[in-house]
Amino acid sequence: VQLQASGGGLVQPGGSLRLSCAASGFTFDAYAIAWFRQAPGKEREAVSCSNSGGLNPYYIDSVKGRFTISRDDAKNTVYLQMNSLKPEDTAVYYCATRRFRACSPLLRFPHAIDYWGQGTLVTVSS
Protein backbone atom coordinates (compact mmCIF):
# COMPACT_ATOMS: atom_id res chain seq x y z
CA VAL A 1 0.00 0.00 0.00
CA GLN A 2 1.33 3.40 -0.95
CA LEU A 3 -0.10 6.89 -0.52
CA GLN A 4 1.54 9.82 -2.26
CA ALA A 5 0.48 13.29 -1.18
CA SER A 6 1.25 16.35 -3.27
CA GLY A 7 0.10 19.87 -4.02
CA GLY A 8 1.38 21.80 -1.04
CA GLY A 9 3.15 25.11 -1.30
CA LEU A 10 3.28 28.74 -0.22
CA VAL A 11 0.10 30.74 -0.63
CA GLN A 12 -1.11 34.09 0.61
CA PRO A 13 -4.01 34.36 3.04
CA GLY A 14 -7.27 34.05 1.16
CA GLY A 15 -5.67 31.93 -1.52
CA SER A 16 -6.37 28.37 -2.63
CA LEU A 17 -4.54 25.10 -3.03
CA ARG A 18 -5.59 21.63 -4.08
CA LEU A 19 -3.91 18.67 -2.45
CA SER A 20 -3.85 15.26 -4.09
CA CYS A 21 -3.37 11.83 -2.56
CA ALA A 22 -2.57 9.15 -5.11
CA ALA A 23 -2.98 5.59 -3.85
CA SER A 24 -1.80 2.21 -5.00
CA GLY A 25 -1.59 -1.32 -3.76
CA PHE A 26 -5.15 -1.78 -2.53
CA THR A 27 -8.75 -1.64 -3.69
CA PHE A 28 -9.01 2.12 -3.51
CA ASP A 29 -12.74 2.55 -4.02
CA ALA A 30 -13.54 0.22 -1.12
CA TYR A 31 -11.93 2.31 1.62
CA ALA A 32 -12.11 5.59 3.43
CA ILE A 33 -9.30 8.10 2.96
CA ALA A 34 -8.62 10.90 5.43
CA TRP A 35 -6.54 14.04 5.46
CA PHE A 36 -4.70 14.96 8.65
CA ARG A 37 -2.47 17.90 9.39
CA GLN A 38 0.19 18.74 11.91
CA ALA A 39 1.25 22.29 12.61
CA PRO A 40 4.55 23.12 14.32
CA GLY A 41 4.31 22.41 18.02
CA LYS A 42 0.81 20.97 17.75
CA GLU A 43 -0.70 17.52 17.68
CA ARG A 44 -1.80 15.91 14.45
CA GLU A 45 -5.50 16.48 13.78
CA ALA A 46 -8.00 15.04 11.33
CA VAL A 47 -9.06 17.65 8.79
CA SER A 48 -11.39 15.76 6.49
CA CYS A 49 -12.39 12.25 5.50
CA SER A 50 -14.16 10.61 2.58
CA ASN A 51 -15.75 7.22 3.15
CA SER A 52 -15.80 4.61 0.44
CA GLY A 53 -18.95 6.00 -1.16
CA GLY A 54 -17.85 9.60 -0.90
CA LEU A 55 -21.08 10.60 0.82
CA ASN A 56 -21.38 12.74 3.95
CA PRO A 57 -17.70 13.63 4.25
CA TYR A 58 -16.24 14.69 7.57
CA TYR A 59 -14.69 18.13 8.16
CA ILE A 60 -13.18 19.57 11.26
CA ASP A 61 -15.14 22.67 12.29
CA SER A 62 -12.33 25.08 11.49
CA VAL A 63 -12.36 24.20 7.77
CA LYS A 64 -16.10 23.77 7.13
CA GLY A 65 -17.21 25.88 4.22
CA ARG A 66 -13.64 26.38 3.02
CA PHE A 67 -12.29 22.90 2.30
CA THR A 68 -13.83 20.24 0.07
CA ILE A 69 -12.77 16.62 -0.12
CA SER A 70 -13.47 14.58 -3.25
CA ARG A 71 -12.33 11.32 -4.74
CA ASP A 72 -11.80 10.01 -8.24
CA ASP A 73 -11.90 6.25 -7.91
CA ALA A 74 -10.90 5.79 -11.56
CA LYS A 75 -7.64 7.58 -10.80
CA ASN A 76 -7.21 6.17 -7.28
CA THR A 77 -6.89 9.70 -6.02
CA VAL A 78 -8.44 11.80 -3.27
CA TYR A 79 -8.33 15.58 -3.43
CA LEU A 80 -8.58 18.29 -0.82
CA GLN A 81 -9.60 21.63 -2.29
CA MET A 82 -8.64 24.35 0.17
CA ASN A 83 -10.07 27.83 -0.33
CA SER A 84 -9.93 31.00 1.75
CA LEU A 85 -6.76 29.78 3.38
CA LYS A 86 -5.71 31.26 6.69
CA PRO A 87 -2.31 31.40 8.39
CA GLU A 88 -3.60 28.88 10.95
CA ASP A 89 -3.99 26.34 8.13
CA THR A 90 -0.20 26.21 7.87
CA ALA A 91 0.85 22.61 8.52
CA VAL A 92 2.15 19.44 6.97
CA TYR A 93 -0.82 17.62 5.46
CA TYR A 94 -0.97 13.83 5.35
CA CYS A 95 -3.39 11.42 3.74
CA ALA A 96 -4.10 8.13 5.46
CA THR A 97 -6.18 4.98 5.31
CA ARG A 98 -6.96 2.01 7.53
CA ARG A 99 -8.76 0.08 4.82
CA PHE A 100 -12.20 0.45 6.37
CA ARG A 101 -15.19 1.66 4.39
CA ALA A 102 -16.20 4.18 7.01
CA CYS A 103 -14.28 7.16 8.32
CA SER A 104 -14.88 6.51 12.02
CA PRO A 105 -11.99 4.03 12.49
CA LEU A 106 -9.57 6.65 11.15
CA LEU A 107 -11.07 9.53 13.06
CA ARG A 108 -11.56 7.78 16.39
CA PHE A 109 -8.34 5.75 16.44
CA PRO A 110 -5.68 7.66 14.46
CA HIS A 111 -2.93 5.91 16.43
CA ALA A 112 -4.03 2.66 14.76
CA ILE A 113 -3.80 3.96 11.19
CA ASP A 114 -1.90 1.51 9.02
CA TYR A 115 -0.89 3.66 6.11
CA TRP A 116 0.24 7.26 5.84
CA GLY A 117 1.39 9.34 2.93
CA GLN A 118 4.66 11.21 3.24
CA GLY A 119 3.11 14.62 3.88
CA THR A 120 3.01 17.83 1.91
CA LEU A 121 3.75 21.24 3.44
CA VAL A 122 1.17 24.02 3.20
CA THR A 123 2.35 27.47 4.23
CA VAL A 124 -0.12 30.34 4.36
CA SER A 125 1.70 33.60 4.74
CA SER A 126 1.88 37.07 3.27
N, C-alpha and C positions, 0 to 999 in steps of 0.2 A: 504494500500500500504506500502510495506517495501522494503528498499534497504539495503543490507549488503555488505559493502566494506571490502576487506581483501587483504593480500599479501604484505603489506609494511614491511619495515625493514631497517637495516643498510647495506649499500653496498659501496664498494670503487669506486672512479671515474673510469669510463670505464666499470663498471659492469652492470648487468641486473637484472630486477625484473619484475614479472608479477602480476598486480593487477587484482582482480576479483570483480565483483559487482553482487551479487545474488539478484534477485527480486522476489517478491511474491505479490499477492493481486490485480493484474491487468493483462490485456491481453498483455503480454510482447512483443510479436512479432509485435504488432501494433504501438509501440511508440519508439520515439527517446530516447536514453540514452547518457548523456554527462558525461565527467570527468572534474572536476574543481580542482584547487589546491590553497592553500593559504600558502604562506611563512611567516615567522615571520616578523611583521612590514609592510607587504604588503597587497594589496587588493586581494581578490579572483579573479582568472582568469580562463577562459575556456581553457582547454588543448586540448580536443578532443571530437568529438561527432559522434555517429553512428545513422543515421536515421532508420526508421523502416525496410527499405529494405537492409540496410547495405552498400549501394552504395555511392560512393563519400564522404567518411568521411571527417570531418573537423579536422584540426590540427592548433594549434597556430604555428607561424613561428619558434619559438625557439625549437620546438621538431620535426619538419618535417625531415623525413629521419631517425629518431631515435626511435620514438614511433609508435606503430601500434595498432589501436583499432579493435576489432572483437567481434562478438556476436554469441552465441550458443542458438538459440531460443528454442531448445528442452530442454535445461537445465536452461532456463530463466536467463542467465548469460552473462554479457559483460566483456570483458577482455581488459586490457591495457598493452601491452608488451612494456617495456621500456628498450632500449639498449643504450650503450655508455653514461651512466648516468654521469651527471656533478654536481658539488656541488650546482650550481644554480637551480637544480631540487629538492633540498631539500624543502619539504613542506608537509602539510597534504593534502591528495588527497581525494576528495569526488565524488561519483557518484550521478546523479540527473536525474529527469524526470519531464516533465510537461504534459505528456500524449498527445503529439502531434506527428504526424508521422514525421514531419520535424525537423531539428535541429534549424532552425532560431528562433523559440520562446524561446528556452533555451539560445541561444547565445546572442540574442538581448535584452532580458528582464530577466536576471538572478534573479532580485529582485522579480519576479513573479513566480519563481519555486515553485511548490507545494511540492515536495518530494525530500529529501536529504538522502543519506546514512550517517553513523556516522563518516566517515573519517578514513583514515589509513595513518600513518606517514611513509614517505620516507625520509631517511637521507643518503646523499651521502657525504662520508667523508673518508679520509685516516687515 
